[in-house]
Amino acid sequence: MKRNLQLLIIDPQNDFCDLPSAYLARDARTGAPITPALPVPGAHADMLRIASLINNGAAGLSAITITLDAHHRYDIAHPTFWMDGNGAAVAAFTSISAAAVRAGQFQPRSKAALPRALAYLDALEAEGRYQLMIWPVHCEIGSWGQNVHADVRAAYNAWEEQSLSVVSKVNKGSNPWTEHYSAVRAEVPDSSDADTQLNQDLITALSLADRIYICGEAASHCVKATTEHIVENFTPEMRSKLVLLTDCMSPVTGFDAQYESFVADMRDRGVQIAQANDVLAELLANT
């Protein structure tokens, strides 16, 4: 009997990939190449391995789910939202705390946004997972950077045609008032926005699998957050279904320690650790 083997690809998008020049698009207005906004070293090679796994193991895959970062340009985690105490721009990769805002070191560019921004920072810090990080504008809705890596898209398109199934696409991040690393829920869910709250449909679909291979970018952030939230919503007995494909994910520069701690924690909690070639045999046998 064929087993339910699912592939979960986190944010396989151009803006996160260290793409070679042949993969770059060009600005229709200027002719200049469009470069990824937040490239993760090693991500392009990760995407090629993911595409190869899909192409070679397609017949054994029961389902493929991809998550997609989908941000507005104006977003609480983008430089467009903030200024420093002197009214100057805030650089990407700046960490902002509630205390720093109260001390006047940082302020929203819109004065009307201050109460809500402070309430968010307080709630975020109470969660104990992250402090607000300002990222370059990335995965802007409708942009080339939001698009899926060409090889991954070609591979899952071929799988769709072969299997007569649809790749499930899970969008996240379009609420500009909360960070949304995880595909399961936002860091601070917005009570007025169901898209930021627990994605029970995703949890249910994954729970039906016999095995869930997890890969994508970035290992230190969106892969980490998504996997942690899946684990929170799985029973201890179900966690052995999860397999982290560590050669199909890479951390953001400077966050290697967070990634290594994440992998160790997941292993301790029953998640399996493997590489693409380790699981290909399982897919080939599942026909």
N, C-alpha and C positions, 0 to 999 in steps of 0.2 A: 504494500500500500504506500502511495506517495506521501511523503511527509511535508508539513507546512514549513518551508524554509524561507524566511523573509530577509530582505536587505533594507536597512535603514541608512540612508545617506544624508548626513547633516550638512546643509549649506554648501553644496558643491558649485559655488558661484565664482564668476570671473574675478570679482573684487577681492576675493580671498586667495587667489592663486598667483604664484610667482611665474607668470607666463612668459615663454620666449616670444621674441618679436613677431614670429609668424602667426601667433595666436591673437595679436592685438588688433582691435578695430581702429578706424580713423575717424576723427571728428569731421563731419560733413561740411562744417563751416570753414575750418582752417586747414584740414588735411593732416593735422598733427596726430600721431598715434595716441590712443586712449590707453592709459596705463591703469592697472588695478589700484584701488584706493587703499587697500589694507592687505597686501600680499603676505602670505605666511610662507616662510622658507620651507621648501619641500612639498608644498601643496600640489604643484603641477604633476610631480612624479606620483603623488598619492592618487590623483585623479586618473592618471594613466593605468595604475594598478587596479583601481575600482572598475574602470571601463573594461579592462582585460578580464577581470573576474566575472562581470556580467556577460561578456561575449562568450567566454569559455564555459561558464556554468549556467547559461540561460535556461536550459531545459529543466534544471533542478530547482529553479527559483519559483516559489509560489506567489510572491508579492514583492514589489519594490515600492518603498516610500521615500520621497525626498522632502526635506524641509528647506524653506526659502526665506532668508532674511528679506524683509520688504519694508524699507524705511522711507519716511518723508525727509526732505532736506532739513526742515526745522524739526528738531528732535532733542529731547532733554540730554541725550548722550552725544550730541554733536556740537562742534564749536559755534554753530549758528545760534544756539540758545543762550550762550553765556558771554559775559565780559568780566574783566578783572575790576578791582576796586577803583582803578583809574579810568575805566571805560575802554581799555584796550582789549583786543581779541585774546581769547584763551586758546592756547595751543592744544593740538591733539595730544593724547596720552597724558593729559593732566588729570589728576585725581581730585575730586571735589567732595568735601565733607559738609555736613550740616553746620558744624561748628565754624568752618571757614566762611560759609555764607553769612552766618549770624555775625561774624566778626568783620564783615564787609570786604573780605578778600576777593570774593566772587559775587556777582549778582546776575540774575536773568537780564537779558537785553530788554525784555518787556517788564516794566515794573509791576504790571498786573499779574504776572506769573509767579511772583515771589512767594505768596502764601502756599500755593499748590506745590511749588518746587520744594519748599522747606518740608512740607508734610510728606512729600515723596522721599526725600533724603532721610528723614527720621524713620520712616517705615522701612526703607531699604536697610539702614544700618541696624535696625532692631532685628531684622532677619538673620544678620550675622554672616551672610555669605559673601557680599561684595560691598565695596564703597563705589560710588559713582565714578566711572571712568569716561573721559571724553575721547571719543574715537573720531578719526577722519570721517567726513560724510561718505557713507558707503552703502551699497545695495539700494541706492535710491530707486524708488518704484519707477519702472519703465526704462531704466538706463541699461547700457551694455553691461555695466558692472554687476547688475542684478541677475543677468542671464547665467544659465548653467554652463559649466565648462563643456566645450564642444565635443570632446571624446566621450564624456559621460552621457551627454544628451544623445549622441548617436547610438551609443550602446543600449540605453534604455528604450529608445525609439524602436530599435530592432527587436528588443525583447517584447515590446507591446505588440508588434506585428506578428511575431512568432507565436506568442502565447494567447493572442486575442484578449488581452487584459489591459487595464489602464494603470499606469504608474500614479500612485496617490501623491498629490502635492499638498504640503502643509505650509501655509504662509504664516509668518510671525513678524512682529515688530512695527506694524503700521500705526499703533497708538503712540503718539509722540511724548506721552507723559510717563512712560515706564520702560525700563530695559527689558528685553525679551530674548535672552540668550537661549533659553530652553524652548523646545517645541511643545512641551507639555503645559507650561504656563509661564506667564511673565514673572519677573522677580517680585514685583508688587502688583498683584492683580487689581484691575480697575473694576469696581463693583458695577459700573454702568456700561462696561464693555465685555461681552461674553467671550470675545476672541482673546482676551488676556487671562481668562480663568482656565481652570483645569480642562484640558482637551480629553474628555472621557472617551470620545470616539477613537482617538489614536491609541489610548491605553487599551481599550477593548480589542481593537484590531491586532495589536501586538500580542496581547495575552493569548490569542488563539493559535499563535505560532508554536511550532516545536523548537525552532531556533531562530534567533534574530541577530544577524550580523550587523554591527554598528561601525560606521566609518564616516569620514568627512572632515570638515574644518569648523572652527579650529579646535584642536584637541584640548587646549587649555581653557576654552570658554564654552562655545555652543555645544560641542560634543560632550564635554564634561557636564554642563548643566542639564542637558537633555537626559543623559544616562542616569544622573543622580535622581532626577525626578521620576524616571521610569522605575528605578529601584525602589523609591519611596512608595510607589503605587503597585508594586508587585509583592506577593508574599515571598518569604524566604525560599520556599520550594520552587518558585517560578524564576528566580534570579539566575539559575544555571542555564536558562534558555538564552541568556544574553551573552554575546561574544564580541569583545572589542578587537577590531582588526587594526593592530597597532602600526602596521606598515602602510595603512591607508588613512592616516591622520597625522597632523603635525601641530605643535604648539606655536602660539604667537611668540615672537622674539622677546626674550626676557621673562617668559613665564614657564620655563622648562620645569622648575621645581613644583609648580602647581600641577602640571601635567603628570609628573612622576608620582606625586602624592595621590592624585586622582586614580591612576591605574592601580597603585598598591591598595588603596581603599576599596576599589571595586572588586579586586581579587579577594580581599578579605571578606567581602560581603557576598561572595558566591558567583560573581560574574567571571566568565571564562576569558582568557587572553590568548589571542592567536594572530596569525598572519594570513594573508590572502591565499597563499599556496596551501596552507594547512586545511582550509575549509573547501577548497576546490574539489577535492576527492569526495567530500560529502555531497556536494551539489551534483557531481557527475554520477554518483550512485543513486540519486533521487529522480529517476526517470521511469 
